[in-house]
């Protein structure tokens, strides 16, 4: 079996909870601010958003995190859905069915994207359960 075919077979057999994306997606600077991943999953980077679902998981996918202020928290793959989100000063959001809305002071999850950033509609990002 060629290396490419072997890699494809491994990818097909890997359960979604242990999914590891291509290396260019999850190589991280350990000194960068914000949370990162631990355990069987690598791919959590909490300070950015993306305009497409590079992860390929449904909104609501969960992964543990291990660094910075989110150490020991659960990361949730989230989307802005049909509406843009302006990140509140405290970063708190409410997530329903994987779709986040700004919820300053009351949200049960937090993003580490800089405050006042406008996350466009249809974007994807990690939020962390408080």
C-alpha positions as CSV (number, residue, x, y, z in Angstrom):
1,X,0.0,0.0,0.0
2,X,1.4,3.4,-0.9
3,X,1.9,6.0,1.9
4,X,-0.9,8.1,0.5
5,X,-3.4,5.2,0.6
6,X,-2.3,4.2,4.0
7,X,-2.8,7.8,5.3
8,X,-6.3,7.8,3.7
9,X,-7.2,4.6,5.4
10,X,-6.0,5.8,8.8
11,X,-8.1,9.0,8.3
12,X,-11.1,6.9,7.4
13,X,-10.8,4.7,10.4
14,X,-10.2,7.5,12.9
15,X,-13.3,8.4,14.9
16,X,-14.4,12.0,14.9
17,X,-13.5,12.5,18.5
18,X,-9.9,11.7,17.7
19,X,-9.7,13.6,14.4
20,X,-6.4,15.3,13.7
21,X,-6.4,17.7,10.8
22,X,-3.5,18.2,8.4
23,X,-0.3,19.3,10.1
24,X,-0.4,22.8,8.6
25,X,-3.6,23.5,10.4
26,X,-2.6,22.7,13.9
27,X,1.1,23.5,14.3
28,X,1.1,26.1,17.1
29,X,3.5,28.5,18.8
30,X,3.5,27.3,22.5
31,X,4.3,30.9,23.5
32,X,1.4,32.4,21.6
33,X,-1.4,34.0,23.7
34,X,-4.6,32.1,24.0
35,X,-5.6,28.4,24.4
36,X,-4.4,25.4,22.5
37,X,-5.2,21.7,22.4
38,X,-4.3,18.7,24.5
39,X,-5.0,14.9,24.4
40,X,-6.1,13.0,21.3
41,X,-7.1,16.2,19.5
42,X,-4.8,18.9,18.1
43,X,-6.4,21.9,16.4
44,X,-7.6,24.3,19.0
45,X,-6.3,27.8,18.6
46,X,-8.5,30.3,20.5
47,X,-7.5,33.7,19.2
48,X,-8.6,33.6,15.6
49,X,-11.7,33.0,13.5
50,X,-12.0,31.5,10.0
51,X,-14.4,32.3,7.2
52,X,-14.9,28.6,6.5
53,X,-15.2,25.3,8.4
54,X,-11.6,24.1,7.9
55,X,-12.1,21.5,10.7
56,X,-14.8,19.7,8.9
57,X,-16.7,19.0,12.1
58,X,-20.2,20.1,12.9
59,X,-20.7,23.1,15.1
60,X,-20.7,21.9,18.7
61,X,-17.7,19.6,18.4
62,X,-15.8,19.5,21.7
63,X,-12.1,19.2,22.5
64,X,-10.1,19.7,25.7
65,X,-7.7,22.6,26.0
66,X,-4.5,23.0,28.0
67,X,-2.9,26.4,27.9
68,X,-3.3,30.0,29.1
69,X,-6.5,31.1,30.9
70,X,-8.5,28.3,29.3
71,X,-6.3,25.5,30.8
72,X,-8.6,22.6,31.8
73,X,-11.6,24.1,29.9
74,X,-13.5,22.5,27.1
75,X,-13.2,24.1,23.6
76,X,-16.3,24.1,21.4
77,X,-16.1,24.5,17.6
78,X,-18.6,27.3,17.0
79,X,-20.0,29.4,14.2
80,X,-21.4,32.9,14.0
81,X,-24.3,31.5,11.9
82,X,-26.3,33.9,9.9
83,X,-25.4,37.0,11.9
84,X,-22.0,38.7,12.6
85,X,-20.8,38.9,16.2
86,X,-19.1,41.8,17.9
87,X,-16.8,40.3,20.6
88,X,-17.8,41.8,23.9
89,X,-15.2,43.3,26.3
90,X,-15.4,40.1,28.5
91,X,-15.4,37.8,25.5
92,X,-18.5,36.0,26.7
93,X,-20.9,34.3,24.3
94,X,-24.0,32.1,24.5
95,X,-23.9,29.0,22.3
96,X,-27.0,27.2,21.1
97,X,-26.7,24.3,18.7
98,X,-23.1,25.4,18.0
99,X,-24.1,28.9,17.0
100,X,-22.7,31.7,19.2
101,X,-24.2,35.1,20.0
102,X,-22.5,37.9,22.1
103,X,-23.7,37.7,25.7
104,X,-21.6,40.1,27.8
105,X,-21.7,39.2,31.5
106,X,-24.0,36.3,31.1
107,X,-22.6,33.9,28.4
108,X,-21.5,30.5,29.6
109,X,-18.6,30.4,27.1
110,X,-15.8,32.7,26.2
111,X,-13.8,33.6,23.1
112,X,-10.2,34.9,23.3
113,X,-10.5,36.9,20.0
114,X,-9.8,40.5,20.8
115,X,-12.7,42.6,22.2
116,X,-14.6,44.7,19.6
117,X,-13.6,42.4,16.8
118,X,-16.5,41.8,14.4
119,X,-16.7,38.2,13.5
120,X,-18.5,38.0,10.1
121,X,-21.6,35.9,9.5
122,X,-20.8,32.4,8.5
123,X,-17.4,32.3,10.4
124,X,-16.0,29.5,12.6
125,X,-14.0,29.8,15.8
126,X,-13.3,28.1,19.1
127,X,-15.2,29.1,22.2
128,X,-14.4,27.8,25.7
129,X,-16.9,26.7,28.3
130,X,-16.5,28.8,31.5
